[in-house]
Amino acid sequence: MWRVANAQITWRSSTHARREIENRRREYNEERPKRALGGPTPAAYAKQLQ
């Protein structure tokens, strides 16, 4: 069980926790645009820098 910002998250197993954390990480970096980066996702911004 984890407590995050006054919310309680319960995972069934460590495998379930790893899968959910990876899904959230991927969503944050690849799907959600960031205004601080001028609008693109962090992954798209990183590609622009290469």
Secondary structure, DSSP 4 states (H G I P E B T S, - for coil): -EEETTEEE--SSHHHHHHHHHHHHHHHHHTS--GGGTSS-HHHHHHHH-
